[in-house]
């Protein structure tokens, strides 16, 4: 076929070029919603395992000052000191790349995710972030992790650590969180500054009448009042509210996909943690990261496959330890909605 024949065929829709679009590709990469680094500070470490000091809260919080006796001195104050440990384990992912197929894309000038090499780089980055979010859910945002755990119920029972669920129109979550923050401030000597919410918990708080009542006169026709993360943070009295809305496929390879939320949809976590690692500053938890690649805890490499396969593999390893460091600085709430 010459150029004229192709134009005729195209006019009837009978001719379709065998080439992929270079400016469009369908890829269900997650939006940048991974929350693990927003809630707990990342602490880089040079060794895969080690120890850190913990000063006794009981000794620091006790009034050890005494009246000096005449001609004598008071007994030395006790300064208790213990240690805790971390241990970073290495996780790995490998993705293959067919060099022959890639050649066609390179010659066509494929852009974005249509470029096989670039697509695999992005996929590895996405996979590592998703894996850490799943580990975050297991280590921090889960029932049975924190010693101070409350359960949603039809009515409040403080002795049994039960609270009225947030989708109950008669419950005031602001008053409840106020009481919880007072308890954490007493036990942990810090006011909680972050609140993590499962998607159902966030939806229930957005529609709770006690919260909506506090903002109903703050809107205008052009700018109506909206309950979002920032508004809830201001009402509750924390620096940041983080909604845990990352998703993943819970099915194995070859099985029908089973899309789920990574974190408990009906959970909530109230905590104190600094934004960055601090000396002489407590935190409910830390993410220890072993620096594998200079100043990074993620190392990416490529290597060729066996001879004659014309394949290339991309590998990434990551080393970290998500560790709870203070039960006194967090409360977990399960079954927040019915």
ROTORLUM-582547 format. One record per residue (C-alpha): residue in three letters; z, x, y. Coordinates in steps of 0.2 Angstrom, whole numbers, plus 5000, padded with zeros to 4 digits. Each point is the difference from the previous one (the first is absolute). Layout:
REM ROTORLUM-582547
alaZXY ...
//
This chain:
REM ROTORLUM-582547
unk500050005000 unk499650065017 unk500949965017 unk498949845003 unk500349934982 unk501950035003 unk500049915016 unk499149854992 unk501250004986 unk501550015012 unk499449855010 unk500149894984 unk501750084995 unk499250064984 unk500350195003 unk501850075001 unk500350195002 unk501150084987 unk501250075012 unk501849965005 unk500549965018 unk500850155008 unk501049905013 unk500849884989 unk501150004984 unk501349884993 unk501650094997 unk501749924998 unk501050145008 unk501749945006 unk500349985018 unk501250135007 unk501649904995 unk500950124989 unk501850005006 unk501050134991 unk499850135013 unk500549885014 unk501649964992 unk500750164994 unk499850175007 unk498950134991 unk501050174998 unk498950154995 unk500750124988 unk499450174994 unk500749994982 unk499749864987 unk501849974998 unk501650045009 unk501649945008 unk500649945017 unk501849985007 unk500949845003 unk501550005010 unk501449884996 unk499849835010 unk501849964996 unk500650175008 unk498949995015 unk500549825004 unk501950034998 unk501150035015 unk500650184996 unk500850045016 unk501950015000 unk501350035013 unk500450185000 unk501950044996 unk501050115010 unk499950184995 unk498849954986 unk498249944996 unk499349854991 unk499250024982 unk498250045000 unk498849864999 unk499149974984 unk498150035001 unk499249934984 unk498350074995 unk499049964985 unk498150024995 unk498649894994 unk498350054992 unk498249965001 unk498650044987 unk498249985005 unk498849964985 unk498150035001 unk498849854998 unk498250034998 unk498349905001 unk498350064995 unk498349915004 unk498350054994 unk498450025010 unk498250004992 unk499150145009 unk498349924996 unk500449835007 unk500850085015 unk498450105004 unk499049845004 unk501449945012 unk500050175009 unk498149995002 unk500149825006 unk501350055013 unk501349874994 unk501449985012 unk501849944998 unk500649944984 unk498249994993 unk500150204999 unk500750024982 unk501050165005 unk500849925016 unk500349844990 unk501050104987 unk501050105013 unk500549835008 unk500449934983 unk501150144996 unk500949985017 unk500249824997 unk500650024982 unk501450125005 unk500649895014 unk500049854988 unk500950104987 unk501450055012 unk500149825006 unk500349944982 unk501350144998 unk500849955016 unk500249824993 unk500850074984 unk501250115009 unk500549915016 unk499349825001 unk500749934984 unk501549904993 unk501250114991 unk499750165011 unk501349975014 unk501949974997 unk500049875014 unk498949874994 unk499949825005 unk499149854991 unk499249855009 unk500749834994 unk500249825005 unk501550045010 unk501050155006 unk501450074990 unk500650165008 unk501250054985 unk498549994988 unk498850085013 unk498949855001 unk499149945015 unk499149855005 unk498150034997 unk499050025016 unk498849864996 unk501449885001 unk499949925017 unk501949995002 unk500350194998 unk500150125015 unk499350174995 unk500550085017 unk501849964997 unk499950064982 unk499250175005 unk501250025014 unk501449994987 unk499150124989 unk499750125014 unk501950005004 unk500450044982 unk498850154999 unk500650065017 unk501850004994 unk499650084983 unk498650125005 unk500550045018 unk498249965005 unk499249845007 unk498549964989 unk498350035009 unk498749944987 unk499749844990 unk498749994986 unk499449834995 unk499049944985 unk498549895005 unk500849834995 unk501650065009 unk499150045016 unk499149834999 unk501649914998 unk500850095015 unk498549965011 unk500249814996 unk501950005001 unk500549875013 unk501550115006 unk498850145004 unk498649895008 unk501449925010 unk500350175009 unk498250025006 unk499449825003 unk500150025019 unk499350175001 unk498149954998 unk498749935011 unk498449904997 unk499050165002 unk501250114990 unk501049894988 unk501650064992 unk499650094983 unk501350064987 unk499450174994 unk500950164994 unk500450065018 unk500849835004 unk501049994985 unk500650185003 unk500649965017 unk500949844994 unk500850084985 unk500450165011 unk499150144990 unk498850135007 unk498649954987 unk499649864988 unk498850064986 unk499049874989 unk499750074983 unk498349924997 unk499150144990 unk499149934984 unk499550084983 unk499149954984 unk501349994986 unk498849994986 unk499450154989 unk498250074999 unk498849874992 unk501249855003 unk499849865012 unk500750055017 unk501749945004 unk500350025019 unk501850015005 unk501150055015 unk500750174997 unk501849955007 unk501049854996 unk499349865010 unk501749915002 unk501050165004 unk500750085016 unk500850175003 unk501150035015 unk500450195003 unk500350145012 unk498950164999 unk499550125013 unk498150015004 unk500050194995 unk501250114989 unk501550055010 unk501450124997 unk501849925001 unk499249825000 unk500149884985 unk498649904993 unk499949864987 unk498650104992 unk498950145001 unk498250054993 unk500150184995 unk498350084999 unk499650174992 unk498850095011 unk498650044987 unk498750055012 unk500750095015 unk500749875011 unk499449854989 unk500749924985 unk498349954994 unk498850124993 unk498149964997 unk498850104990 unk498349994992 unk499450074984 unk498450004989 unk499949904984 unk499450084983 unk498350085000 unk498549894999 unk501049845006 unk499550035018 unk501749925005 unk501350055013 unk501849955000 unk501149975015 unk501950024997 unk501549975010 unk501850044996 unk501649945010 unk501850044998 unk501449905007 unk501749924997 unk500549835007 unk501950015000 unk501349885006 unk501350105010 unk501249875006 unk500549834993 unk501149975016 unk498549995011 unk498949874991 unk500149824994 unk498749924988 unk499749825000 unk499149924985 unk499349824998 unk500049975019 unk498949854998 unk499949864987 
//
